[in-house]
Amino acid sequence: MANRSTTGGGRPRVSDVAAAAGVSPTTVSHALSGARAVNAETKERILAVARELGYVPDRVASGLRRRRTGVVGLIGDDLAATPFAGRIIEGARRAGLERDVLLMVGESGGDAAAESDLVSRFLAQRVDGLLIARMYHQRVDRPAVPDDVPVVLVDAAPEPGWHVDAVVPDEAQIATLACERLTREGHREIAYVGTTDESRAARGRLIGVRSALGDAGIAIDDGRLEFCTSDAVGGREAGGRLLDQSRPPTAIICFNDQIAMGVMQAAARRAIAVPAGLSVVGIDDLHPVADALDPGLTTVALPHDEIGRWGMTRLLDRIDGTAPPVGEGVHQLRGWLVERGSVAAPAAR
């Protein structure tokens, strides 16, 4: 068994591990870092000794040698109030840990000056790169970042002329999944409730709905379109206007699950059963809403975890110099349908 004593009685050093394992300090460094191949039996012995001694690599010294800190900063606009922020952060965090990189997180609250200040603070900490995130798919202005500090946009697209890695949900594909779920059931009288918020997500989902329904031979005119605030209150109001029409729709697609909840409440107030009298599809797969509704809400899940993972992986590849050249477009990740109980075939009229 390894001797726990170290020279000087302080924290174990590489030389202590080397002496206890009977190898050179260079061999220990290679075994622990993976920089060069080490005989499997020797490597296992070194790792066992390191665990026994309680050896922890000195990240600061290692960073100075490699001119890296092993830390990446993520700046979000509205992390605390956005239910999906945790999934994005967790995806990025796990991808970073797999490559021995820590994630430092800051929130700007949507304030441009606060975001600029966070950028400066992270740069002062010598982060290896920056993830700039938006909690809803939006366009981002270029921050004041030196050219040698890589940046990747997460759930965001760059301003025109800024060529940078970026990853977003495929909004049109996500909306198409919702439409196809209803048309497969035989619905033809379909309405869409969008948001009054200005965002690329709002535009992309509306384009997806128009395109998918058009491909199915279903015209969606102004009488089948409503726009409201992105919450249940807006959904109740917009849903009520649609359901009070002389010939109401048999199915409604909603910009998000909160709006869908309001639409279902509007239906309940009019004694319209979901899904027997009205089918409803949401977007987001917001679990506190979609699972709690009765019936449960059929919805399209957004790839938040995958977005965070892709962003971190691409950033680390960019830092390591192994990423492909930055392309013209934005990388898009697909959503998937989550079936619950809010969709059925349309009732005969």
N, C-alpha and C positions, 0 to 999 in steps of 0.2 A: 504494500500500500504506500502511496506517495506520502512524503513528509510534508506536513502543513506549514512548517516553518519557512520563512522567506528571508532573504538577506535584508537586514535592517528592520525586520519584524513588521513591515507595512504590507500594503496590498501586493499580491503576487505579481511577478513580472514574467516576461517571456523567458528570461534566463533561468528563472526558478522552474518553470515547466520543462525547459530543455534539460536541466540538470536531473530532475526527477525522472524524466522519460529516457535519459541516456542518449539524447540526440543534440544536434546543434540548434541554436536559436533560429537560424535561417530555416531549418526544416520545420520547426514549430510554426513559424510565420506562414510558410507555404501550406501547412496542414490546416491551419485555422482560417486562412483567407481563401484557400482554393485557387490561389494565383498560379500554382504549379502542381503537377501531379506528385503525390507522395504514396509510397507503398501502402496498401490498404491496412495491413497489420500494424504498421508503424503509425499510421494516421489514427487508427482506433486507440492505440496506446496513448498517444498524445492527447486525444480528446478526453480519455478517461482520467489522465493525470490533471488536465486543466479543470475538469469538473471537481475532482477531489480537492485541489488546491483552492478552488473558488476563483480561478483566474477569469477576469473580464477584460476584453480588449480595450485599449485606450483609444477611443474614437477620435479624441482631439488630436493626438499624435498621428494617428493613421490619416486623419483628414489633412493635416499639414503636409504629410508626405505626398498625398495624392492631390493636394489642392482642392479637397472636397470636405464638406462638413457632414455629409450623410443626412441632411435635413432638407425637406421640400416644404414650401409654404403654399397653403390653399386659402384664397380670399373669396368669400362668398358674400352675396348682397343681402340675403335675408335668411340666415341659417336657423335662427331661433324659432321663427314663426312658420317655417315651411316643413310640412310633415315628411317630405322625401329627402331632406338634406342629410339626414343620418345615413340613408342608404348610399348616397353619393360619397360621403366622407368615408364610410366603412369600406366601400369598394376600393377607394384610393388608398386607404390605410393598409389594408391587407396586401394589396399589390406592392406597396412600399416595403412592408416588413419582409416579404419574400425575397427582397433584394437588399435587406439590411439598411433600409432608409426610413427615417422617422418623418411623420407628417405634422406640421405646425399649422393650426387653423385660426383664421381671423375673420371677423364679420364687419362689413362696412355699413350695414343698415340701409343700403341703397344710396348712400351719400357719396358723391364723386370725390369730395375732399377727404373724407374718411378713408376711402379706398386708396387714394394716392398716398396718404399717410401710412397705411398698412404696408403698401409696396415699399416705401422707404425704410420702414422698420424691419421688414423681412430682409431687405438687401443689406441692412446694417448687421444683421445676424449671419450674413454670408450664406444664405440658403443656396442650394445647388440649382434650383429652378423654381418656377411659380406655376401653380394651377389657379386660374381665375374662373370662378364659377358663377353662374346665374341659376337661381332656383326655378326659373321658367325660361324656356328657350328664347333668348333675346340677342340683340347685337351689342358688341362691346367695342368701345374706343380703345385705341392703342395706349397702354400705360407707359410712363417714363421709366423704362427698364433698359439697362445696358445691353448691347447686342450679344455679349457673351453669356447672358443669363437666359436660358431657354424658358419659353412660356408655352403653355397649352391651355386652350379654352375648354371649359367643361359645361355642357348644356348651354352653349353660347356660340355665336358666330362672329367673325371679325368685321370691323368696319371695312368698306371698300378700299382696296389697295394695300391692305395689311395681309401678308401671306404668313399664316401661322397655323400650327396644328390645332384642330378643333373637333369636338365630338358632340353630337346632338341626337335626340330621338328622331326617327323617320316619321314625322308628323302625318304626312299623307298616307303612308302605309298603315299607321295606327288607326286613322279615321276609316280607311278602307276596310279593315277588319270588322269594325262596328257595323258598317253598311252591309257587308257580305253576310254577317250573322243574321241580319233581319231579312234580307232578300232570300236567303236559303229557306226561311220559314214561310215565304210567300207574301211578305209585306210589300205593298206598292205605294201606300199612302204614308210616307215617312217624312218626318219633320226634323229639323236640326236646331238646337238651342246653343248658340255660340256665346262668347264673352265680349263685353264692351272694352275689356283691357286690350291695349295695343301690344302685340307681341308676335314674334315669328311663329310661335305655337298656334296662336289664334288663326293666323292667315293660312298656315300649313294644313290645319285640320279642316278648315272650310274648303280649301282646294281639294283635299282628299275626299270629302263628302260629295262635293259637286261632281268630281270625276268618277267616283265609284258608282254613284246613282245614275249618272249619265250613261256609263257603260252598261248598266242594267236596264236602260230604257226608261228610267224614271226621272221626270222633270221635277226639279225642286225650285218652285217659284217663290216670290216674296211672301206669299201666304203661308209657306211652310218653313220660313226662317224667322227666328227670334233671337235677340241679343240682350244680355242682361249682365249684372254683376256676377262675379265668379263664386257665388255662394248659394246656400239653400233659399235665402230670401229672394234672390233674383230668379232662381229656378221655379219657385212657387208662382211668381208673377208671370214669367214667360210661359210656363206650362199652363197656367190658367187661361192666358190669351189663346193658346193653341186649342185647348180642350173646349173652349167656349165657342169655337167656330161652328157654323151650321153643319159642316162635315169635317169633324176633327180627324187628325191623323190616327192611324192604328199603331204607330210606333214612333218613338222620339229618341234621337241620338243626342247626347249632351257633351259639351266641351269638357266637363270634368264630373267627378262623382258627387261633389257638393251640389252642383246644379241638378244632377239626376235625382238626388234626394229631394230637392224642392219640387221637381216635376212629379215625383211619386206622391208627395204630400198633396199637391194640387189635385191629382187624380183621386186620392182618398176623400178629399173634401167634396168631390162631385160623385162619390159612390161609384167610381170606375175602378174595377179590380185590376191589379197588376199581377200576372201578365194576361189574364183572360180578356180584359177589355182594352188593355194598352200595354205594349212592350216598351221597355226602357233599357237603353245601353249607355253606360258611362265610359269615361276614360280616366285612367290613373291607377286604378286598383288601390284606392285609399282604404286600408283595412278597417279603421274605426268606423267608416261610413258603409262601405260595401258589404262587410260581414254583418253589421248590426241591423241593416234594413230587413224588413219582412214583406215580401220575399227578399232574399239576398240579391244584390245588384250584379248582373252580368256586365263586365267591364273589360277594357283593354289595359293591360299592365304596361307601364313604361319601364325601360331598362335602366333604372337609376343606378343600381349596383354596378352593372356592366359599364355604364358611362364613367363612373369614378375609376374603375379598374383600367379601362382603356386609356383614360387621360393620364393616370399615373404611369402606366407602362410606356406609353409613347414619350412622356416627359423624361423618364429614366433612359430610354433608348436614345433620346436626343442628347442627354447629358453625356452618355457613353460614346456618342458618335456613331451609333449603329442604326439609327432611324433612317428611313428613306427620305429623299428630298420632299420638302413641303409641297403638296399639290395645290391646285386651284380651288378644289371643292372642300366641303366639310364632311367629315366621316359621319355616317348615319347608322344608328343601331335600331333594329326592329323591335316592335312590341309584340305582345301575344295576348290571345283572348283568354279571359278567366270566366268560366261558366258558373253562374249561380242559378237564380230562379226567376229573373225578371223578363224573360223572353219566351214567347209561345207563338203559335200560328195565329193569324188575325181571325177574329170572330166574324162569322158570316153577317152581312148587312142586308 
